[in-house]
């Protein structure tokens, strides 16, 4: 039986969405064969290209191999090739290396940057529309800053360290956001001041982020200004030169880096297809996403390539939601035609818009009702991205996304400000650290409260507390002397009873690392070694010193507990707890069941305070301050009298 061939050109958001839907809905139809053609063997998460260009993540973080996406889809064949032409009458797709006949064709070749004919953009500017573009920008910026750091001429240096983004749409603002976050690392690696790096956004319109409402856009603008970005609005660029840009006002801004994000047009390859186009060369489609004039040939257009006016003079926006929506519409109508059921018209569902400005700040508008900014906007963006992997049924790349965005990150460039980074912190020890600190807190508070009521502070410091005049240390030389016959007799009786109790306890006490019903825990040492007893006798020769030390030790334990809980000086605090446990053991005041204190403290000494703890900021500050004091501040160039 003859196969029904469906060819999808382009593995962008629209192409992948359409292919996934076709594959799923037609998997029981063995007569259907789906062919996905793209010039690359991978799908690029275009909305995250700025992260690669800005040095936040590596290419593999936003590059998803098509084989991994479609490995379980037996009705899909993948072709890595470049489409050169479409024979509409004979229904054949021509590529550089082959020909593919089709019964149904979906064109989802996407868009490309639109320079609006501005002189010099192609020759001297950078665009951000492909992985190649992102890597070129990244390498150029890295190289330019390194060369600028060694440049002695201040004017040339300033020009090299001026980075300009043209366009204040989502791509432009997200790109400048990455440069904001990257600036400190670039400066540190090249031993220059971050203040030497100038970031600038040039926009022809009087406002920025025009897809958002003015309040949300205002928050984004305020954030950019706080971070030192120069915003030039109502300032069209009329020419891009090798080392400068020329504004409509005649002003010339020296720079070696212009990133052009000012507009999008349809993929220029489609100009050869001979199909009706509209603004920005987008191919005109009807309400079913069929190419105008080629409905009979079953040619569909989706994604950034399609021009369909949802409303008068308003085409579908060139965003991911529209790409997926148009793709699903086209796929559904192909399925309907194969199954001979009713077709569906396109109805855009736009749930909101989000823009990230670096890794830690963003703004979002959802369902025209919910407006978020900062942490919650970025959290929502990650949720939406994770939902995308769920939609395309890729658990593998969902996991990879989580690892790249939350764990395999450097320089604190994620929503958790580096706390979850597996490179610099020990995230999973945080619950243990808090628990361990809480144990010490409880023990210290018991010594403060004594027999009082926890909820009634006025009952604290009484009987049973270490803040009374009763010595808590069980050392013989610290016990009160007894005088008088009655006292002597009572002492003798008490000693006899104590001995009997000790003997009874000794018989019942058993070694164990956990409590068991009916057993009494065993102390690590039954009595102090003679050498340790002499040390303790030297430290606490009398009752007065002992009372002072037990109060001091209680406060000291309390401070250690709080330090461990909040992650402050955790290496030192946990080291001290090991010393304290050792002293308690030698004093006959520590049980085997609690010996885990030592091993937990050792584990927590491995940087646990740098994850959700104060050590994340305190320790680097101390290291930096001491380093500058001891070594001096490094520079990129050492000159006379510097």
C-alpha positions in Angstrom: 0.0 0.0 0.0 1.2 3.5 -0.8 2.5 5.5 2.1 1.1 8.9 3.0 4.1 11.2 3.3 4.0 14.2 5.6 7.1 16.4 5.4 8.0 19.0 8.1 10.7 21.5 7.2 12.4 23.1 10.2 13.0 21.7 13.7 12.3 24.9 15.6 9.5 25.2 18.2 6.8 25.0 15.5 8.4 22.0 13.6 9.0 20.0 16.7 5.5 20.7 18.1 3.8 19.7 14.8 5.9 16.6 14.4 5.3 15.5 17.9 1.5 15.9 17.5 1.4 14.2 14.1 3.5 11.3 15.4 1.3 10.8 18.5 -2.1 11.1 16.8 -1.1 9.0 13.8 1.0 6.3 15.5 -1.7 3.6 14.9 -1.8 4.5 11.2 0.9 2.4 9.7 0.4 4.0 6.3 1.7 7.4 7.4 5.4 8.4 7.3 6.6 11.7 8.8 9.8 13.3 7.7 11.4 16.1 9.7 14.1 18.0 7.8 16.5 20.6 9.4 19.9 21.8 8.6 21.0 20.9 12.1 20.7 17.6 13.9 19.4 19.4 17.0 16.6 21.6 18.1 17.7 24.9 19.6 15.8 26.5 22.5 15.8 29.9 20.8 14.4 31.7 23.8 17.5 30.8 25.8 20.2 31.6 23.3 21.1 34.7 25.2 22.4 32.5 28.0 25.0 31.0 25.7 25.9 34.4 24.2 26.2 35.8 27.7 28.5 33.1 29.0 26.0 31.7 31.5 25.6 28.2 30.1 27.3 26.0 27.5 25.8 25.3 24.1 24.6 21.8 25.1 22.3 23.5 27.7 20.0 24.8 25.0 20.8 22.3 22.2 18.6 19.2 22.1 19.5 16.4 19.8 16.6 15.4 17.5 17.3 11.7 17.9 16.8 12.1 21.7 13.5 13.9 21.1 12.1 11.4 18.6 13.9 8.2 19.5 10.6 6.4 20.4 8.7 7.7 17.4 8.9 4.9 14.8 6.8 6.8 12.3 9.3 9.7 12.2 12.4 9.9 10.1 15.0 12.6 10.7 16.9 14.3 7.9 19.8 16.7 8.4 19.9 18.7 5.2 19.2 22.2 3.7 16.0 22.7 1.7 16.7 24.5 -1.6 13.3 24.6 -3.2 9.7 23.3 -3.1 8.2 22.0 -6.2 4.6 22.9 -5.4 2.9 21.4 -8.5 4.7 18.0 -8.3 4.7 18.1 -4.5 8.4 17.5 -4.0 10.8 19.1 -1.4 14.3 19.5 -2.9 17.3 19.6 -0.6 21.0 19.8 -1.3 21.4 16.1 -1.0 18.0 14.6 -2.0 14.3 14.9 -2.9 11.3 14.2 -0.7 7.8 13.8 -2.2 5.0 14.8 0.1 1.2 14.5 0.4 1.2 17.1 3.1 3.9 19.7 3.8 4.5 21.9 6.8 6.9 24.8 6.4 8.3 25.9 9.7 11.7 27.3 8.7 11.4 30.2 11.2 12.7 33.7 10.8 15.9 35.6 10.8 17.1 39.1 11.9 15.6 42.1 10.0 18.1 44.9 9.7 15.6 47.1 7.8 18.3 47.9 5.3 20.5 49.7 7.8 24.0 50.1 6.3 26.7 48.2 8.0 24.6 45.8 10.1 25.5 42.7 8.1 29.2 43.7 7.8 29.9 44.9 11.3 27.0 43.9 13.6 26.2 40.7 15.5 22.8 39.1 15.4 21.3 36.5 17.9 19.3 34.1 15.9 21.2 30.8 15.9 23.7 28.9 18.0 26.4 30.1 15.6 25.4 33.7 16.4 25.4 33.1 20.1 28.9 31.5 20.1 30.3 34.2 17.9 29.0 36.9 20.3 30.4 35.0 23.3 33.8 34.5 21.7 34.0 38.1 20.5 33.1 39.6 23.9 35.6 37.3 25.7 38.4 38.2 23.2 37.5 41.9 23.2 37.6 42.3 26.9 40.9 40.4 27.2 42.5 42.7 24.6 41.0 45.8 26.1 42.5 44.9 29.5 46.0 45.2 27.9 45.2 48.4 25.9 47.1 51.4 27.2 45.2 54.1 25.2 42.2 55.0 27.4 40.0 56.1 24.4 40.6 52.8 22.6 40.1 50.9 25.8 36.7 52.6 26.4 35.6 51.9 22.9 36.5 48.2 23.2 34.6 48.0 26.5 31.4 49.6 25.3 28.8 47.0 24.4 25.6 48.1 22.6 22.4 46.2 22.0 20.1 47.6 19.4 16.4 46.8 20.1 14.5 46.6 23.4 12.3 43.7 22.6 12.5 40.4 24.6 15.7 39.3 22.8 17.5 42.6 23.3 16.6 43.0 26.9 17.5 39.4 27.8 20.8 39.8 26.0 21.7 43.0 28.0 20.6 41.2 31.1 23.1 38.5 30.6 25.8 41.1 30.0 24.9 42.7 33.4 25.5 39.3 35.1 28.6 38.5 33.1 30.3 41.8 33.6 31.8 41.0 37.0 33.3 37.7 35.8 34.7 39.3 32.7 36.3 42.1 34.8 37.7 39.6 37.4 39.2 37.3 34.8 40.9 40.1 33.1 41.8 42.1 36.2 40.0 45.3 35.4 37.2 47.2 37.2 33.6 46.3 36.2 33.0 50.1 36.1 35.1 50.2 33.0 32.5 48.1 31.1 29.7 50.2 29.5 26.4 48.5 28.6 23.9 50.3 26.4 20.5 49.7 24.8 19.5 51.8 21.8 15.8 51.8 20.9 14.1 53.7 18.0 10.7 53.7 19.8 9.9 55.9 22.8 9.3 52.9 25.0 10.9 49.5 25.7 9.3 46.0 25.9 6.2 47.0 24.0 4.7 43.5 24.4 4.3 44.2 28.1 2.0 46.7 29.8 3.7 50.0 30.8 3.8 49.1 34.5 5.7 45.8 34.0 8.0 47.4 31.4 8.6 50.2 33.9 9.9 47.7 36.4 12.3 46.3 33.9 13.5 49.7 32.9 14.1 50.7 36.5 16.1 47.5 37.1 18.3 48.2 34.0 19.0 51.7 35.2 19.9 50.5 38.7 22.4 48.1 37.1 24.0 51.0 35.2 22.7 50.3 31.8 22.4 53.3 29.5 19.0 53.5 27.8 18.8 55.6 24.6 15.1 55.7 23.5 13.7 57.4 20.4 17.2 57.0 19.0 17.3 55.1 15.7 20.7 53.8 14.4 21.3 54.9 10.8 24.6 53.3 10.2 26.9 50.7 11.8 30.6 51.1 11.2 33.5 48.9 12.1 34.2 50.7 15.3 31.2 53.0 15.9 27.5 53.4 15.4 25.9 56.5 14.0 22.6 57.7 15.5 19.9 59.6 13.6 20.8 62.7 15.6 24.3 62.6 14.1 25.9 61.4 17.4 28.6 58.8 17.0 29.1 56.2 19.7 32.5 54.4 19.5 32.1 50.7 20.0 33.4 47.4 18.5 30.4 45.5 19.6 26.8 46.0 18.3 24.3 43.2 18.9 21.3 43.8 16.5 18.0 42.5 17.9 15.7 45.1 16.4 13.5 43.0 14.2 12.5 39.7 12.7 11.6 38.7 9.2 10.7 35.4 7.5 13.5 33.0 6.6 15.0 34.4 3.3 15.3 30.9 1.8 11.5 31.0 1.3 11.9 33.8 -1.3 12.8 31.0 -3.8 9.5 29.2 -3.1 7.4 31.6 -5.1 4.6 31.8 -2.5 2.6 34.9 -1.6 4.2 36.9 1.2 3.3 39.9 3.3 5.2 42.2 5.8 8.7 41.0 6.6 8.4 38.4 3.8 6.2 36.2 6.0 4.1 33.7 4.0 0.4 34.3 3.9 -1.9 31.6 5.3 -5.6 31.1 5.8 -7.4 30.3 9.0 -6.4 26.6 8.7 -2.7 27.6 8.3 -2.7 26.5 4.7 -0.5 28.6 2.4 -2.6 31.0 0.3 -3.0 29.7 -3.2 -1.8 26.3 -2.4 -4.6 24.9 -0.4 -5.1 22.0 -2.9 -1.4 21.1 -2.6 -1.9 20.7 1.2 1.0 23.1 2.0 0.9 24.5 5.5 2.9 27.4 7.1 3.6 27.7 10.8 5.7 29.6 13.3 7.6 32.8 12.6 7.1 32.1 8.9 3.4 32.5 8.8 1.4 35.7 8.2 -2.2 35.2 9.4 -4.2 38.2 10.6 -5.9 37.1 13.8 -7.3 40.6 14.0 -7.4 43.4 11.4 -3.9 44.3 10.4 -2.5 42.2 13.3 -0.7 39.0 12.3 0.1 36.2 14.8 3.0 37.4 17.0 6.4 35.8 16.4 6.7 34.2 19.8 6.8 30.6 21.1 3.2 30.4 22.0 2.1 31.4 18.5 4.7 29.0 17.0 3.3 26.0 18.9 -0.3 27.2 18.4 0.0 27.4 14.6 1.9 24.1 14.5 -0.8 22.3 16.4 -3.5 23.9 14.2 -1.7 22.7 11.0 -1.1 19.2 12.4 -4.7 18.9 13.6 -5.9 19.8 10.1 -3.7 17.3 8.4 -4.9 14.7 10.8 -8.5 15.8 10.1 -7.9 15.5 6.4 -6.4 12.0 6.7 -9.3 10.9 9.0 -11.8 12.8 6.9 -13.1 14.8 9.8 -13.8 18.5 10.2 -10.9 21.0 10.1 -10.1 23.5 12.9 -9.5 27.3 12.5 -6.6 28.9 14.3 -7.4 30.6 17.6 -4.4 32.1 19.4 -4.1 31.3 23.1 -1.6 33.7 24.7 -1.3 33.0 28.3 1.2 35.8 29.0 4.6 37.2 28.4 7.9 36.9 30.3 11.3 38.5 30.0 14.4 37.6 32.0 17.0 40.3 32.7 19.9 38.1 33.7 19.5 35.1 35.9 18.0 36.6 38.9 15.5 39.2 37.8 12.6 39.2 35.4 9.1 40.5 34.8 6.0 38.5 33.8 2.4 39.1 32.9 0.1 36.1 33.0 -3.5 36.0 31.7 -3.6 39.8 31.8 -4.3 39.6 35.5 -1.2 38.3 37.3 1.9 40.5 37.3 5.2 39.2 38.7 8.7 40.6 39.0 12.0 39.5 40.5 12.3 36.1 41.9 8.7 35.0 41.3 8.9 36.1 37.6 12.0 34.0 37.1 10.5 31.1 38.9 7.5 31.3 36.6 9.8 31.3 33.6 11.6 28.2 34.7 8.2 26.5 35.3 7.1 27.4 31.8 10.3 26.1 30.3 9.9 22.8 32.3 6.3 22.6 31.0 7.7 22.9 27.5 9.8 19.7 28.0 6.6 18.0 29.4 4.7 19.1 26.3 7.3 17.6 23.9 7.6 14.6 26.2 11.3 14.8 26.9 12.1 13.8 30.4 15.8 13.6 29.5 16.1 17.2 28.5 13.9 18.3 31.4 16.5 16.8 33.7 19.3 18.3 31.7 17.6 21.7 31.9 17.4 21.4 35.7 21.0 20.4 36.0 22.3 23.3 33.8 20.1 26.0 35.2 20.3 25.1 38.9 23.3 22.9 39.6 25.9 23.2 36.9 26.1 26.9 37.2 28.9 29.3 38.1 29.2 32.8 39.5 25.8 32.6 41.2 24.1 33.0 37.9 20.8 31.3 38.7 17.5 32.1 40.4 18.9 30.7 43.7 21.9 33.0 43.5 24.3 30.2 43.5 23.1 28.4 46.6 22.2 25.3 44.6 25.4 25.2 42.6 27.0 21.9 42.9 30.3 23.5 42.0 30.6 25.8 45.0 28.3 24.5 47.7 27.1 21.4 49.5 23.4 21.9 49.1 22.2 18.6 50.4 23.9 19.0 53.7 21.7 22.0 54.6 19.0 20.0 56.3 21.6 18.1 58.3 23.3 21.3 59.3 20.1 22.8 60.5 19.2 19.7 62.4 22.6 19.4 64.0 22.5 23.0 65.1 19.1 22.5 66.5 20.3 19.5 68.6 23.0 21.8 70.1 20.4 24.5 70.6 18.1 22.2 72.5 20.9 21.0 74.7 22.1 24.5 75.6 18.5 25.6 76.2 18.0 22.7 78.6 20.9 24.0 80.7 19.3 27.5 80.7 15.8 26.5 81.4 16.5 23.7 83.9 13.3 22.5 85.5 11.4 25.6 84.3 8.6 25.9 81.7 9.8 26.4 78.2 6.9 28.8 77.5 7.5 30.8 80.7 10.8 32.6 80.6 10.3 33.8 84.2 10.7 30.2 85.4 14.1 29.8 83.7 17.5 29.9 85.4 16.1 28.0 88.5 16.4 24.5 89.8 18.2 22.2 87.3 19.7 25.2 85.4 23.4 25.7 85.0 22.9 29.3 86.1 22.3 28.4 89.8 24.9 28.1 92.5 25.0 24.3 92.1 27.9 22.8 90.3 26.8 20.6 87.4 30.2 19.0 86.7 30.4 15.6 88.4 34.0 16.1 89.5 34.8 14.9 93.0 37.0 17.9 94.0 34.1 20.3 93.3 31.6 18.8 95.6 30.8 20.7 98.8 32.6 19.4 102.0 30.3 18.0 104.6 30.9 18.6 108.3 29.3 17.2 111.5 28.3 13.7 112.5 24.9 14.0 110.9 26.4 15.3 107.7 29.0 12.6 107.8 26.4 9.9 108.3 24.2 11.3 105.6 27.2 11.5 103.3 28.1 7.9 104.1 24.5 6.8 103.4 24.4 8.8 100.3 27.7 7.4 99.1 26.5 3.9 99.7 23.2 4.5 97.9 25.1 6.2 95.0 27.4 3.2 94.8 24.5 0.8 94.7 22.8 2.9 92.0 26.0 3.1 90.0 26.4 -0.7 90.2 22.8 -1.2 89.1 23.2 1.2 86.2 26.5 -0.4 85.3 24.8 -3.8 85.1 22.0 -2.4 82.9 24.1 -0.2 80.7 25.0 -1.6 77.3 27.0 -0.4 74.3 24.8 0.8 71.5 24.5 3.5 68.9 20.8 3.8 69.3 18.3 3.6 72.2 16.5 0.3 72.7 13.6 -0.3 75.0 14.7 -1.5 78.4 18.3 -0.7 77.9 20.4 2.1 79.5 22.9 3.9 77.3 26.6 3.5 78.0 29.0 6.4 78.5 32.0 6.5 76.3 34.3 6.7 79.4 33.1 5.4 82.8 35.5 7.8 84.5 38.0 10.4 83.6 41.5 9.3 82.7 44.0 10.6 85.2 45.8 12.9 82.7 42.5 14.5 81.8 41.5 14.8 85.4 44.6 16.8 86.1 43.8 19.2 83.2 40.3 19.7 84.5 41.5 20.2 88.0 43.9 22.9 86.7 41.1 24.6 84.8 38.5 24.3 87.5 40.3 24.3 90.8 37.3 25.5 92.9 33.6 26.0 92.9 33.7 29.6 91.9 35.6 29.0 88.7 33.4 26.0 87.9 30.3 28.0 88.2 31.7 30.7 85.9 32.8 28.1 83.3 29.5 26.2 83.3 27.6 29.5 82.6 30.2 30.4 80.0 30.0 27.0 78.4 26.2 27.2 78.2 26.3 30.5 76.4 29.2 29.2 74.2 27.1 26.1 73.2 24.1 28.4 72.4 26.2 30.6 70.1 27.7 27.5 68.4 24.2 26.2 67.8 23.0 29.4 66.3 26.2 29.7 64.1 25.6 26.2 62.7 22.0 26.8 62.0 22.6 30.1 60.1 25.7 28.7 58.5 28.2 31.2 60.0 31.9 30.1 60.4 30.6 26.5 60.0 34.0 25.0 59.6 35.2 26.4 62.9 31.9 25.9 64.7 31.7 22.2 63.8 35.4 21.8 64.6 34.7 23.2 68.0 31.8 20.8 68.6 34.2 17.9 67.9 36.5 19.2 70.6 33.6 19.7 73.0 32.3 16.1 72.3 35.8 14.9 73.0 35.9 16.8 76.3 32.5 15.5 77.3 33.6 11.9 76.5 36.7 12.2 78.6 34.7 13.7 81.4 32.4 10.7 81.5 29.5 12.9 80.4 28.8 11.6 76.9 27.1 8.5 75.6 27.8 6.1 72.7 24.4 6.7 71.3 25.4 10.3 70.5 28.8 9.6 69.0 27.3 10.5 65.6 27.9 14.1 66.6 31.5 13.7 65.6 30.8 12.4 62.1 28.1 14.9 61.4 30.4 17.7 62.4 33.1 16.4 60.1 30.7 16.2 57.1 29.4 19.7 57.8 33.0 21.1 57.8 33.0 20.6 54.0 31.6 24.1 53.2 28.0 23.4 54.3 27.6 27.1 55.4 27.9 28.3 51.8 24.5 26.8 50.8 21.7 28.9 52.3 24.1 30.1 55.0 25.9 33.3 55.9 29.3 31.8 55.0 28.3 32.3 51.3 29.0 36.0 51.8 31.1 36.2 55.0 33.9 33.8 54.0 34.5 35.3 50.5 34.5 38.8 52.1 37.2 37.7 54.6 39.2 36.0 51.9 39.0 39.0 49.7 39.9 41.5 52.4 42.8 39.5 53.8 44.0 38.8 50.2 44.0 42.5 49.3 45.7 43.3 52.6 48.4 40.7 52.1 49.0 40.6 48.4 47.6 43.9 47.1 45.0 44.3 44.3 45.9 42.7 41.0 45.7 44.7 37.8 45.6 43.9 34.1 48.6 46.2 33.4 51.5 47.3 35.7 52.9 50.7 34.8 55.3 53.1 36.4 53.9 54.6 39.6 50.9 52.3 39.6 
